[in-house]
Amino acid sequence: MQHLIEIVKSKASLSEEQSKAAVEAMMAEFKQKFPGFLHSELDNIASGGDFGDSAREKFDRLRDKLEEAAKSAGEKAETFAEEVRNKFSEMFGDKGKGNKQ
């Protein structure tokens, strides 16, 4: 966090203690708003680093998991719909055939 503290100190003309308190408050607020898996990235940025590859990898993994979950849900819905069609066919499918002339 020292990187951000120095920026706040120089740009806002605050003391070291005031700058540290401001940055700590800001980081605490950010960490409440961002998901836990991004907290290390926030710390990295506060230390002067860039939004890193690990965050991108985490987002990629999350995207992959969501895609897989959506695919699985779609497959389950298709299976369920097929089972419902089969049950309706069993229950009602043959009734109209004998009455046609």
C-alpha positions, -999 to +999 in steps of 0.1 A: +000+000+000+030+023+004+028+032-033-008+046-029+001+062+003+029+081-014+006+092-042-021+105-018+006+122+003+020+141-026-012+148-046-033+158-016-005+174+005-014+152+035+008+139+062+021+103+061-004+093+088-034+110+071-024+095+038-021+060+053-055+064+070-071+075+037-056+047+017-065+021+044-101+033+044-103+033+007-088-002+004-112-015+031-142-001+011-129-016-021-125-050-005-161-049+007-173-042-028-151-066-047-152-104-045-127-121-022-107-136-051-098-101-063-084-088-029-049-099-037-051-080-070-063-049-051-033-052-028-010-056-059-024-025-074-020-006-041+016-016-041+022-002-076+016-033-096-007-038-125-040-057-127-023-090-132-025-122-151-037-141-120-069-120-120-074-127-157-069-164-151-095-162-123-120-145-145-113-171-173-118-199-149-150-183-136-162-178-172-154-215-180-173-227-149-203-205-158-203-218-194-201-254-181-229-248-157-251-233-184-244-262-207-252-287-180-284-269-171-294-269-208-287-307-211-308-314-180-336-293-193-335-312-227-335-345-208-365-334-187-384-321-217-378-354-235-391-374-204-422-352-203-429-358-240-425-395-235-448-396-206-475-376-224-471-399-254-475-429-232-506-414-215-523-398-245-506-409-276-526-440-285-561-427-275-569-408-308-557-436-332-585-460-327-612-434-332-602-422-367-622-435-396 
